Amino acid sequence: MLHFCTLFDSNYSAKGLAMYRSLLKYCDSFHLYIFAFDDRIYDVLTFMDLQYVTVVSLNEFEDDALLSIKDTRSKGEYCWTCTSSTILYSIKKFQLPHCTYLDADLCFFSNPKVLVEEMGDKDVLITSHRYTAEFDKTATSGKYCVQFMTFKNTENGLKVLNWWRNACIDWCYGYYEDGKFGDQMYLDDWTTRFMGIHELKHLGGGVAPWNMQQYAFTKLKDKWIGLEIATGNNFELVFFHFHAMLSFQKSLIHEFYFEAYPLAAATKKQVYLPYVSILKKQFRILKHLDNEIDGIATKKLNFTWWKYVRVIRRRIINKENKYSYWIGR
């Protein structure tokens, strides 16, 4: 069995549920520990009673060390600060042999078991950004991405995890400073600082807007096959990281804007549109359970009549804005 943990609040809940639904579809044996970062989503998730899920409230999770620095961090920075602590809490509280942290804005397209198995007898699994050269932010955002990380309940695994937790409590902010950025750049030297670190090799783990220009995708039956354009190597897409997808809405107009990286038309159609459909469904479920919940951090747009016309026209002729989609509510 695979053991996962994730964290999100009400504003990220549709993405978190979309990630869970994709796990449910593709992973045959798992348990997910969801750390609910506000009372509203905790109540909703508890009511939903999701299969293979344990919901953990902030009251259960937060300890003195976290509470002591909470007021010094923004909401996002505090979530980053807590990432390592959610993994440690899951392993210790539930006596897990291992735990894999998942960003809430991931979506799985096949079983992640292959990724965890790749680490073999190593204690920690980390994933590289694999930036496309023109978008390389290694110097200010780090080589590795805190998106899919596995820690084993071993002496060395816990050593690395505790080191990371302590470092994040000491400093974890949303800007670059002295070789640090959030919780992420701490990972840069782990392969030399610690023993037992495995860097994921499978290209299907960690496809994201900053590296997808290197790949082309084809659907074969129910599998997505990626082609690494430079080498011609094929791989099965395991998960996609839908980083920085923003939602804007007024009345019946609801648009999703993607991070400003070049997106091939085929990738929009094959990867992004199915995810938008999943988000739309989860959003409606959440609104039905609690009309005050947002779920996708929607921002309000001040539309004029001509903007409505432009969006409707784009919909009719199927010519989407380069970085956005419109979906009806």
C-alpha positions, -999 to 999 in steps of 0.1 A, spaced: 0 0 0 11 36 -8 7 62 19 3 99 8 -2 132 25 -13 166 12 -25 199 26 -49 225 13 -74 251 26 -109 260 13 -94 281 -16 -75 251 -29 -100 224 -21 -113 217 -57 -77 211 -68 -71 189 -38 -102 168 -45 -93 166 -82 -60 151 -72 -77 127 -48 -101 116 -75 -73 109 -99 -55 88 -73 -88 69 -67 -89 62 -104 -54 50 -110 -39 38 -77 -52 4 -66 -40 5 -30 -34 38 -11 -44 59 19 -43 97 18 -39 119 48 -54 154 41 -43 182 63 -72 207 63 -59 242 67 -91 258 78 -122 248 97 -145 252 67 -128 226 45 -122 203 75 -160 202 81 -168 196 45 -142 168 41 -153 152 73 -189 152 61 -179 138 27 -163 108 44 -140 100 15 -128 65 9 -92 58 18 -88 93 34 -80 105 69 -87 142 75 -64 159 100 -73 193 115 -49 221 123 -58 217 160 -46 181 158 -15 189 137 0 221 148 26 219 176 44 246 196 72 250 171 48 257 142 26 280 162 55 300 174 63 312 138 28 311 123 22 348 126 55 356 109 45 339 76 19 346 50 -8 320 44 12 305 15 45 307 33 30 289 63 18 261 41 53 257 27 67 258 62 43 229 72 50 206 43 78 187 60 58 186 93 28 170 76 50 141 64 66 137 98 32 138 116 18 112 92 47 88 97 48 91 135 11 94 143 -1 66 120 31 45 122 37 44 85 66 26 68 68 55 44 49 86 33 48 105 0 39 142 0 17 154 -29 11 190 -39 -27 195 -41 -25 207 -77 -12 175 -91 -33 152 -112 -25 115 -119 -28 99 -152 -14 65 -142 -4 46 -111 23 64 -90 35 31 -76 62 29 -103 77 62 -90 79 51 -54 93 17 -64 120 33 -84 138 45 -52 146 9 -43 165 8 -10 171 45 -8 154 65 21 142 97 3 128 104 -32 130 138 -47 119 151 -81 137 176 -104 121 205 -121 137 195 -154 133 230 -166 132 237 -203 164 258 -209 146 291 -216 126 288 -184 154 277 -161 149 291 -126 173 268 -108 193 297 -95 163 313 -77 137 285 -73 159 255 -69 168 223 -89 141 202 -72 104 207 -68 85 200 -36 56 183 -54 62 145 -50 86 135 -22 88 101 -4 104 96 30 108 62 46 104 56 83 141 47 87 168 63 108 183 81 78 149 90 63 138 106 95 172 124 99 167 141 65 130 149 73 138 164 107 166 185 93 143 198 66 115 206 91 139 225 114 153 245 85 118 255 73 107 266 108 138 287 110 133 303 75 106 297 49 95 328 29 82 334 -6 113 351 -19 149 343 -27 175 351 -1 210 337 5 205 305 -15 171 299 0 136 300 -15 106 288 5 109 251 15 123 242 -19 159 252 -23 169 233 9 167 202 -13 194 214 -37 224 198 -19 207 168 -4 224 143 -28 258 154 -12 246 165 22 229 132 30 231 95 22 202 75 7 188 102 -16 172 92 -49 165 116 -77 135 104 -98 145 93 -133 110 85 -146 101 113 -169 64 107 -163 67 120 -128 68 158 -127 56 170 -161 47 206 -156 43 240 -174 81 247 -171 92 215 -188 63 203 -210 78 220 -241 102 191 -242 75 165 -247 46 155 -270 17 134 -258 -5 107 -274 -34 89 -258 -33 51 -263 -65 35 -249 -66 48 -214 -29 57 -211 -10 89 -220 23 83 -237 49 110 -237 76 114 -262 108 132 -252 114 152 -283 152 156 -279 159 118 -275 128 101 -290 123 82 -257 88 72 -247 73 72 -213 40 69 -196 26 101 -180 22 95 -143 13 129 -130 11 165 -143 17 195 -120 -10 221 -128 11 249 -113 -3 285 -110 -37 279 -126 -58 309 -118 -96 312 -119 -116 343 -127 -153 346 -127 -182 370 -131 -218 357 -135 -217 329 -161 -182 337 -173 -156 315 -157 -121 314 -170 -89 295 -161 -56 312 -168 -25 291 -169 10 300 -160 25 320 -188 45 293 -205 41 283 -242 15 256 -244 10 235 -276 -26 233 -288 -26 195 -285 -14 197 -249 -41 221 -240 -67 198 -255 -52 165 -242 -40 175 -207 -54 208 -196 -91 206 -207 -97 172 -190 -83 187 -158 -105 217 -161 -135 194 -164 -125 176 -132 -121 209 -114 -155 221 -126 -171 190 -112 -154 192 -78 -162 229 -76 -199 222 -80 -198 194 -54 -181 218 -29 -206 246 -36 -235 222 -30 -221 212 4 -211 248 14 -221 277 -7 -196 299 9 -167 278 0 -146 288 -31 -125 258 -39 -104 273 -67 -94 307 -53 -116 325 -77 -110 361 -84 -137 384 -96 -134 401 -129 -150 434 -139 -163 424 -173 -177 449 -197 -202 439 -224 -176 436 -251 -155 412 -230 -186 389 -227 -189 391 -265 -152 383 -270 -153 353 -247 -185 339 -263 -171 344 -298 -139 326 -288 -161 297 -275 -181 295 -307 -152 294 -331 -132 272 -307 -103 296 -307 -91 297 -271 -70 325 -255 -34 313 -254 -33 308 -217 -70 306 -208 -102 287 -211 -138 297 -205 -162 272 -190 -198 278 -180 -207 274 -144 
